[in-house]
Amino acid sequence: MSTTTSTYRALRCDALSSDLSGLHFVELDARAPGPGEVAVRMRAAALNFPDLLMTRGGYQHKPDLPYVVGMEGAGVIEAVGAGVEPWRVGDAVCFSNLTGSFAERNIVPAAKLDAVPKGWDFASAAGMPVGASTGYVSLVTRGALQPGETLLVHGATGGMGAAAVQLGAKLGATVIATGTNPEWLELLRPMGATHLLSSRGDFASEVKALTGGRGADVIYDPVGGDVFDKSTKCIAFGGRLLVVGFAAGRIPTVSVNHPLIKVYSVVGVRAGEWMRQRPAEAPGIKAEIARLAAEGVFKPLIGARFAFEQSIEAIRALANRGAPGKIVIEMAG
C-alpha cells in the first residue's frame, strides 16, 4: 500500500555560488511517478565531488536551475508508474541519477535502480552506485586490468578511490594506494591495498621501486593536476592511465610524444555516459556490479554521517575533505 505524502522537503540549488549560499531547504509538491518511473522514500544520500561542482557550475553536467542536489541515494519504493517491472512498492533500492537525492522523496527512472544488497544498511547502499560503476567501467571495461598486474589508485581514501581499491584487489592486481592522510590510508589495507604512499611525496619513484623499475600497469586517477603529471613518470610500458576526474582543480595536459615513446594509453572514463552511449552493455555491467556487491566488494567506507537537516554542513565537509570514504546524509525512516 502506498505511503505517499502531498509535500516533501528537499535541498534545492536556486543559484550557482562558490560558497553554497545558493542552496536552500524548500517544501515541494509530490507528484506521482510517470511511465518508467518510481517514487522513492529516501532513507540515505551519499555525497560525491560532482555534487559540489554542480553548485558552482563547474561540472560537465549543468542542470537547469533550480534543481534538487544529490546524485546518489537509497530508499524504499512508495509508488510505481507503468512499465517498471519487476520493481514493486516496498522494494529497497539504491541508484545514481545526477540530481534529486538530497530530499525526503525522489522520482527515479526505473532503469537507474539496483536492489540494496542483502544485509547492507541504507547508508552503505547509498554510497555504492557511483563508486562501483566508475570502478567497474574504469578497471574492467576501459582499463582491462589483468590478474598479476599492478594498479595504482590515486585519491584512494575517497569514495571512488576506495571502490577502485576493492575491485582491483578482487581482480587479482597488486594495489598501490595514494592519499594525503596517513591514518586514512591505513583504512585501505583491509580493503585490499598492498602498498600505501603519500601523493604529496615522490610517489613516482616509489612506484618504480616497488615494481622493480617497471611502473604501474594501470593508473586510476580521479585527482588530475600534479598527480597526473607524476603518474606519467611511473606508468609501465603498454600501461593504461585512466582519466577519471580532476578533484585537484587543474586539468593537466600531456605531450603526445610521451605516450608514443613509452607506449601507454591515456584513457577517458565517464561511467554513466559510457552506459548511456552503449545501452546494450549496461545490463551486463549492472549485473556484474550486483554480483560483486553480493560478495562484499564495493561496500563503502562511511567516514561521516549527517542528518538531513545538516545537508549543507555535509557538503561543506566534502569540500574541506573532512572525512575518509563516503560522507552520507541520513533521512528519518
JORAQUI-V482499 format. One record per backbone hydrogen bond with DSSP energy under -1.0 kcal/mol. CO is the residue of the C=O (numbers start at 1). NH is the residue of the N-H. If there is no record, write none. Layout:
CO,NH
CO,NH
//
This chain:
6,30
8,28
9,104
10,26
11,69
12,24
13,67
20,23
22,14
24,12
26,10
28,8
34,37
36,110
37,81
38,108
39,78
39,79
40,106
41,76
43,331
44,74
45,329
48,51
49,53
50,54
51,55
53,56
53,58
55,17
67,13
68,100
69,102
70,101
71,97
72,46
73,95
74,43
74,44
75,93
76,41
77,90
79,39
82,36
84,87
88,91
91,77
92,116
93,75
94,114
95,73
97,99
101,103
102,11
104,42
106,40
108,38
109,112
110,113
114,94
117,120
121,125
122,126
123,127
125,128
128,132
129,133
130,134
131,135
132,136
133,137
134,138
135,139
136,140
136,141
137,142
138,143
139,145
146,149
149,174
150,217
150,218
151,176
152,220
153,178
155,158
157,325
158,162
159,163
160,164
161,165
162,166
163,167
164,168
165,169
166,170
167,171
168,173
169,172
172,148
174,151
175,194
175,195
176,153
177,197
178,156
179,199
181,185
182,186
184,187
185,188
186,189
188,193
189,192
195,177
197,179
201,203
202,206
203,207
204,208
205,209
206,210
207,211
208,213
209,212
211,214
216,236
217,240
218,152
219,242
220,154
221,244
221,245
222,247
223,248
224,227
225,229
226,230
227,231
228,232
230,233
231,234
234,216
236,239
239,265
240,219
241,267
242,221
243,269
246,249
250,225
255,258
256,260
257,261
258,262
259,264
263,238
265,241
267,243
270,274
271,275
272,276
273,277
274,278
278,281
281,285
282,286
283,287
284,288
285,289
286,290
287,291
288,292
289,293
290,294
291,295
292,297
293,296
301,326
304,328
306,330
307,310
308,311
310,314
311,315
312,316
313,317
314,318
315,319
316,320
317,322
318,321
326,303
326,304
327,47
328,306
329,45
330,308
//
